């Protein structure tokens, strides 16, 4: 439900990874074209602008050291799922990204996280898990196995709702849906199966529905702290809708990183502490 007093920002803790070794050397989603090349320096500038924006908004940003040979490690959201201080690790679907899972889990263990879980099922962290106040929404269809939803539910002690992704452009849940608050979301209906659209309609009757045009520039790969929304600069219609709801919109240029299928959220893993 909407807060009658208006949107309220909540200070967040994020983990990010500098795109020091960013490249598109292989294709594991429809966005990637190794023949097109990338401007790594530009990708780094875009990433730094995103990190600096989070700091300006009052959030805390931790950084994990990038590893040579792992060009997609910049997409930190895929590295794990952190809920109530518990870390459910990632197990990537593609061989190219497989080493990222252990690297992220090692960072958490080295930084004092004692409740960690090495997954048995394939899952790509927050790429396919979106945490709300009471439930976790979980995507499947292209990367994360449905069995991982059950594994995460048992480990985290939170109900997990499975959603079927149906459009390969939106291969992760976080490319098609993001949380506006702890109980409200924005999403693009065309990314989901007919059955999952009905689930979303029932759970979120007041959701903000995005257009295909905004979804096609990864406008839904956005980050919201309850008041401030960090969104792709090209998603202008979505930005206007968000402003009309009283939210503060912060457009960011992420087109260089989008060459690998990622945006602001892909670069941002939220570290959710234990509930008080």
Buried (B, 14 or more C-beta within 10 A) or exposed (E): EEEEEEBEBEEBBBBBBBBBBBBBEBBBBEBBEEEEEBEBEBBBBBBEEBBEBBEEBEBEBBEBEBBEEBBBBBBBBBBBBBBEBBBBBBBBBEEBBEBBBEBBBEBBEEEEBEBBBEBEBBBBBBBBBBBBEEBBBBBBBBBBBBBBBBBBBEBBEBEBBBBBBBBEBBBBBBBBBBBBBEBBBBBBBBBBBEEBBEBBEEBBEEBBBBBEBBBBBBBBBBBBBBBBBBBBBBBBEBBEBBEEBEBBBBBBBBBBBBBBBBBBBBBBBBBBEEEE
